[in-house]
Structures are given as C-alpha cells and as structure tokens.
C-alpha cells in the first residue's frame, strides 16, 4: 500500500507540473485519495491485528493462571481485575453501562469465538468473586452467548451457570469429549474442579484423554502438566510440559515449568542446565531464580543457592520464599539455631514449616542438627499436616537421626512413590530405606535397596559424577554404604 500511494502521488505531481487537463488531474487526485484511504485502512488493520494477537496471548496466560488461584480469594480478586484490564487494553470496556460498541468491535474480528471462551473463563472467576447470580457474572454469560451461539457450547454454558452436574459430566464423558474444542474442555474441566473433591477424578480422566486429543493445544498441555504434578504424576507432568515447551519454546513460563518437571523427577543436573538457560534469556524472572535455588539446595551447592534466593527475593518479594532463604543461611552458618527456631515458631504454613525444620535433620554437620526438636514440633503441629502425603518423610528422617530405626521403618513402610513435595531427591529414597534396613539387620533387603538406588543414580549421573558429589543423593548413599560396610 505504501508503494502504491507513493507512485500515485508522483503521478499526480507530474500531472500538475505538466499542465494536464482538468479531467486528468481530477482522476489523479481521486486515485491519490483512494490510495491514501487504502493506506490508512491497511495501517488500521495492522494495528487491530496486533491488538488481536496481544489479547490472545493475554487470555492464554490468564487461562493458565486460573489453576494457581483456586482457593486463594485475594488471587482470584486480582485475576478478575486482570481480565478486565486485558479487555480495556484491547480497547473495549466490558464493564461499562453500554457494551454495544464493545460487541460490535469484537464481532467484526475473527477472535469473537476466542473472546467468548475467554468470557467463559472470566465468568468462572466472577462466580467465585462476585457470586453466581451477580449482575457482573450474568453479564459475561449473556455476552458469551451473544458472541458464540454454538449449540453445544451454549448447552455447556447453561449447565455451568445452573450448576447442572449431570449435564456437565455428560459433556465430558469419554464418548463426547472429542466433540468439544480445547477451550471448551478447559472451561468444563474448571467448572467440574470447582464442584468439589468428588468430581476431581472426572477432571483427571478428562485430561488423560484431552492431552491426547489435542497435543497441539498449549493451554491444555500446560494445565495438564500442573494438575499431574500436584498429585505426584511426575512423568505425565513431564510429558505435558515438554509438549507445551515445544509449542512455545520462547515462552518463559513454558520453559520454567519444563525445568520444574525435570527437578521434580530428580533429574537435578538437567534441571540445573535448564534453569541456567532460562535465566540467561530472562534474567529478571524471579521465580526462575527461586526454583534454581531449590535445585542448588538439593545439589548441596549452598553458596550458589543463597545467591539465587537473594536474587529471587530482590526481584519478587514472595513470602513463600523467605523460609528457603532462612534455611539456606542456616546451612551456611550465617545464622544460629536461635534465629532459625524463632522463624519456626512464627510459621503457620506446612511446607514452609518443613523448609525451616529440615536443616535440623540434614545439615552436613551433625552438631547443627536437632532431631528431637523436629519431632516435638511435628507432634505439636500434627493438625497442620493432616491429609498431606509427604509429612512421613521428615518424620522418618527425624526418627533415624535419633536411632529409632524401627520407627523410621514404619514411616517408610509401603511408601515407594515419591511424595508431591520434594524434600528428599527421589532417587535418594532407596538409600534412606537401605540405611534403615541395614541398621535393623535386614542386610539382604538393604543391599537390594542400595543396588536399586545405585542403578537409578547411574542413569542420572551419566558421565558427570562430580556434579552430584555434594548432593543429598550422594550424602544418603554414603550413609547407606557405611551402614553396609561397603
């Protein structure tokens, strides 16, 4: 368009300079005017296309972030506002008294259906923040119906709005799921998730099928990775997060979650390399620095871990990260027991409390440990840990530290699946179990546990044993081998 306009203007200038007749000049002027209008329209369309792209990207990120807000009232309030801001930045106000201009603007673009699905997402947040029958919630429901009158999705919206569980389950049934597009699958699964714990198995069954139906959908793969990790299905989480990363290799969130998946599988050196690559590209990413610090902690690189936690908190003052900084300072001897215990007594969140307690069990210097205090604290705070699948692990370690080998064995009995919280690197569990068995005189079982752990560790080390020398895996292996006399 720009070249055509320039050519038209040159032709008009030549016609005017050459004394062309009035008819020729008029036609030249009309051609220039038409070219100018086309150029203006092209620029406007390009601007709108860029706005469409920005809105699409924003809505994808908001959809993914919904999972992390479940049960967090303040986070849901903030997410509600971010949805509103995303549309305002696009140029439409969906909260104003007159939404007709907004509807007209959206209808004329090819993102109308995507916007309708985003309104379904937003409606879910609004139902939780403002109530299912609030005017703000109802307005989004009506808008979505207007923009996307597809019968199947209208049935889904009506079922969600009315809390019609049988219809929602029917829509998500194995024989019907393939009829839904990826966006609708997410909206439906989120509504079922919100319906309570009895419906959670249905959500996992939906995702088991959905991630196979739609391997190219970034949102489904990303959320699949999150919900699988939350229940300890780390291999399934890794598969989804690898797929998501392949779809968006330059997306920092996709890269971070893929690194996290490696970490939770205990592939520490691979995770370390992945975190380093992410930080090199996104040096201001606070969560990447924090996760990298956790990886360094498991590898026993405390100085590097401290630097990571300090950098993370400088970028993002997240209260959940402060206990890791305190614990790391204790590992390094920068603070004493008194300061650590003060932080322990002030803590009210389970995983943060264990983060602070665990250095008293696993400090490389036995003199800096205090297993009886840890056991006492775990008993005092027993109600805090109810229903958590990982509290057995710090308790087992505390019991073995005081020489209660039978008690430690009872805590470990039947527990062969890595818990959802990474307290001990998964492969180290074989060495912990082998240590306890050896101390109980069960030498054949202990040797088998040691051999299993060694084989698994050999797969992880892969030619770089030096990187694991200070890791918790190697420390537990040495203790196990000492007990076996190896």
N, C-alpha and C positions, 0 to 999 in steps of 0.2 A: 504493500500500500504506500509506503513512504517513497519508493522509487517512482511509482505511477504518479503520485502527487507532484514530485519534483519535475517530472517530464511535462506534466500538464502546465505547471507554472512557467516553465521555459518556453513552451509553445505559445502561451498567452503573451509573454513578454516579447517574443519575436513578432507576433501578430500586431501588437500595439506599436512596436517600433517600425514595422514595415508599412504602416498605414493601411492595414486591411480594412475591407468594408465592414459596415456595422453588423451585418448578419454573421460574418465570420467571427468578429470579436465577441458577439453575444454567445455564439456556440462555444467558443473557447472559454468564456467566463463561466458558462454553465458546467462545462467539463471540469474546470478547476473546482467549482463549488461542490460538484458531485464527488470529486476525488478527496476534497477536504472532509466532507461528511463521512466518506468511507474510512478515511484515516482515523477520524475521531471515533467512529464506531469500532474499528479494529482495536484501538488503544483501550477503549472502554471494555470490550470483550476480553482482552488480555488481562486487564485489572480484575474483572469478575472471575476469570478462570483461576487467577492466583488466589483470590479470596475463597473460591470453592475449595481449592487444594488446602489452604490453611485451615478451613473449617473441618474438612475431612480428617486431617491429621489431629486436630484438637479433639474431635469427637472420638477418635480411636483411642487416644491416651486417656480420655475421661472414662471411656467404657472399661478399659483395663483397670483403672484405679478404683473402680467401684468395689471390687472384691476386698481390697485392703481397708475400706471404710466400714464394713459390716460390723455392727455392734459398737461403733465409735460415733456417738452423737455429734460431737464437735466436727469430726472429719466429714460427716455426711452434710452438715450445715455448710461447711466450706465448699464441698463438692457441688452442692446446689447452686451456690453463688458462682462457681466457676463455669457451670453450664450456661448460666445467664450471661456471663461476661463473654463467653465464646461466641454466642449469637450476636451480642452487641458489637463485638469487634468485626463480625461479618457484615454488620450494617443493618441488622433488624432487631427490633425490640419486641420480644415475645411476652413481655410482662406489662406492656402499655395498655391503655384503655382501648386503643384502636389497632387491632392486629391485621386489618385487611391489607395495608401496604406490605407488611412482612410476608403475608401469604402470597401475594402477587409476585413479590420479588423471588420467593423460593420456588413457586410453581413454574416460573419461566426458565429455571435452571434444571440441569439433568441430575441434580442432587436431591430432588424433592423426596424420593423414596428413602435415601440415606438419612435425610433430616427427620423423616417420620420415625425411623428406627431409633435415631438418637433421642427423639422425644419420648419414645417408649423407655429408653434408659433413664432419662431425666425424670419421667413420671414415677419410676420406681424409687428414686431418691426423694422425690417430693412426697410420695405416700408416707415415707418414713419420717420426713422432717416436718411436714405440714398436716399430715393425716390423709387417709384415703379418700375422704369426701370434701376436702378443702377446695375452694374455688381455684386456687393455683394448680392443684393436681388435676381437677376436672378440665381446666382449660387446655392443658397439654394433651390430655386424652382426646378431646374434640379436635384439636389441631392435627394430631397424628392421623385420626380417622379421615379428616378432610384431605390431607396430602397423599394418603396411601389407602385407597378404598379396596385393596385386595381382600377378597372374602376370607381367605384362611387367616390372614394377619388381623383382620377385623374380629374374627372369632377369638383369636388369641388375646387381643386387647380387651375384649369384653370379659373373657374368662378371668384375666388378671385383675381387671377393675372390680369384678364382682366376687373375687376370691373363690372362683369355681374350680376347686381342686380336681374333681373327676375329669373335667374338660381339659385342664392343663396337662394332666397325666396322659390323657388320650392323645393329645397333640404331640407329646414327647415319646409316645410308645415306639418301640423299635420299628414296627411296620409303617409308622407315619413320619418318623423323623426326617427321612430323606426328602419329604415334601416341603420342608422348611428351609429357608435360606440361612446362611450363617448368622446374620444379625438377629433374626427371629429366634434361632436356637439359643443365643446368648440371653435375650430378654426373657424367654420362657424358663431357662435354667435358673436365672437370677430370681425370678418370682418363686419358683419351687424351693430354692435355697432359703428364701425369706420365710417360707411357710413353716420352717422349723426342722428339727433334727430328724423326725420320721421320714422326711422327703429327701434327705441328703443322699441316700443310696440311689435314688432315681436320678439325681443330678450326676453322680459319678457314672452311672450306666449311660446317660445321655452323652457325656463327654467321651467315654470309651468308644462310642460309635461316631460321634461328631468329628473328632480329630482325624478319623479315618475317612469320613465322607468329604471333609474339606481340608485337605493337607495344605492348601494354599491360602488359608484364611489366618491372617496374623493374630487377630483378636482371640479366636478360639484356641489356637496353639498356645498363645501367651497365658490365657486364663487356665487352660488345661495344665500347663506347667506349674502354675501356682497352687491349684487345688490338689494336684497329685503330691506335690511336695508337702503340703500341710498335713497329709495323712501318712507320710513316710513312703510313698511310692516313688522313690528317687529315680529309678530307671525310667519310669514312664514320664516323670517330670523332665528328665534329661532329653528324652526323645522330642517332647513338645517344644522345649526351649531351643533345641538345635534347629528344629523346623522354623520356629519364629525368627531365629537369627538369620537363617538362610533367606528368609523373605525380606528382612530389613537389616542387612549387615552393618549399616552405619547408624542404626538406632541405639543410643546409649543404654536405654532400658533393656532392650533385647540382649545386648552384649553383657550387661550386668547380670541378668537372670541366667544366662548361659554359664557365666563364670560361677555363679552361686550353685548351679546344678552340679558342676564339677566338684565344688567344695563339699557339698553335702554327700556326694558319693565317696568322699575321702581321697579324691584324686588331687592331692594338695599342690603338687608341683605344676600340674596342668592348670589348675585354678590360679596359681600364682602368676603364671605366664599370661593367662587371660586377663587378670586384673591389671597387670602392668601395661598391657596393650591398651586396655580401656582408659586407664589414667593418662597414658601418653597422648591419647586423642582428646580426652575430656578431663583436663587437669583440675577443673573446678567442680567435679562431680563428688559431692560429699559422701554419698552412700557407697560409691566405689572405693573411696579411701577407707571407709569403715570396714567394709567386707574384706578388703585386702589386709587390714589389720587383724581380723579374725583368722585369716589364713596364716599370717605370720605367727600368731599365737600358737596355733597347732603345730607349726614347723619349729617352734622353740626359738624363733628369731625375735626376741623381746624388744631389743632396741629399735628394730625396724617397725615392729608392731606399735610401739609407743608413738613413733613419729607419724604413723598412719592415723591413729586415733586422734592425736592432737590436730592434725591437718583436717580430718573429717569434722571435728567439732568447731574448728575455726570457720569452716565453710557452712556448716549447718548445726546449730545448737540443739541437737536432738536429745531429750532427757534419757531415752533408752540407751544411748551410747556412753553416758557418763560412767556407769559401773565398769565397763570394759577398760576405760582409762584408769580408774582407781585400781582395778585388779592388776593391770599391767605395771603400774607404778610399784605395787607391792612385789610383784615378781622380780623387778629390777632393784628392789631395796631403796627406792626413793621415798617410801613412806613406811611407817612401822605398823605393828599389829593394832595399836590403839586407834589409829586413823581408819584402818580397814574395818575394824569392829564397829566403829561409830557409823560408818556408811551402811554396814549390815543391819544395824538396829533401826536405821531410818528407812529401810527399803520395804516396799509393800507389794511389788510385782514378782511373781515366781521366778521367771527366767533371769531377771536382774539380780534377785537374791542369790541364786545359784552361781551366777557370774562372779559375785563378790566372795562367796564361800569357797569356791573350788580351789583358789590358790592355797588355801589352808590344807588342802588334801594333796595337791600335785606339785607343790613348789619343789624345784630341784634340790633345795637344801632342806633336809628333814627337820632341822631346828626351826624352820619358818612354818612348819605345819602345826595344825591343832585339830586333829580329827574328833576328839571328844566334844569340843565346842561345836563343830559342824553337826554332829549327831544330835546334840542338845537343841540346836536351833531348828533342825529338821523336825524334831518331835514337837517343839513349841509351836511351829508354824504348819502343822500337819494339814489343817483345813485349807491352807493356801494352795496346797499341791494336789488336792483331790481331783481325780479324773485325768491327771497328766501322765503320759506314758513313759516319761523319762526320769522321774524322780528316783526310781530304783537304782539308777546308775551312780549318782553321787553318794547315795546311802551305801551301796555295795563297796565303793572305794573307801568311804569312811570306816566301814567295818573291817576291811582288810588292813587298813592303816593301824588299827588298834589290835590287830592279830585275831579278830573274831572271824576265822576263816569259814566256819560253818554258817555263821550269819550271812557272810558275803555270798556264799554258795547258794543259800536260799533266795537271796535277792536276784541272783543271776539265773536261777533255775527256770528253764523253759523260755528264756528271753534271748532269741537268736536274731531277731530283726532289729536293725538299727532304729533307735527312737527318733522322734521328729525333731528333737533338739540335739545339735551336735555338741556334746560335752566331751566325749572321747572320740577321736577319729575312728570310724567304723572298723577298719582292719585291726586296730589295737585291741578290740574286744576279745579276739581269740587269745591274745597274750594275757589279758587280765584274767580270763577264765582259766587259762593254763596255769597261771601263778597260783590261783586259789586251789585248783585241783592238786598241784604239786605239794602245797602246804598241808593239804588234807591227806597226803599219802596216796592219792589216786594217780600214780605215776603214768600208767598206760593212757588214761584219759588226758592227762596233762601233756604228754608227748604228742598225742593226736591233735590237741588244740594248738600246740606250738607249731606243729608241721603245717597245719591248715593256715595259721596266721603267716608263717614264713612264705608259703606258696603264694598267698594273696599279696603279700608285701613285695615279693619278687616281681609280680606283674605290674605293681605300681612304680617301683623304683626304676625299672627299665634303663639301666646303664648310668643312672645318676644317683648313686647311693649317698654321696656326700650331702646332697640337699636334705636328706632325711635324718642326718646324724643327731640333730638336737630335737627332733620331733617327739611328740608324745608317743607315737607308734614305737619308735626306737627305744624310748625310756622303758615302756612297758615290756618290750621284747627282752631287754637286758635283765629286768627283774624276773621275768619268767625263766629265762635261761639260767640265771643264778640259782633259782629255786630247784631247777632240774639238774644242776651241776654241769651244765654244758659250757 
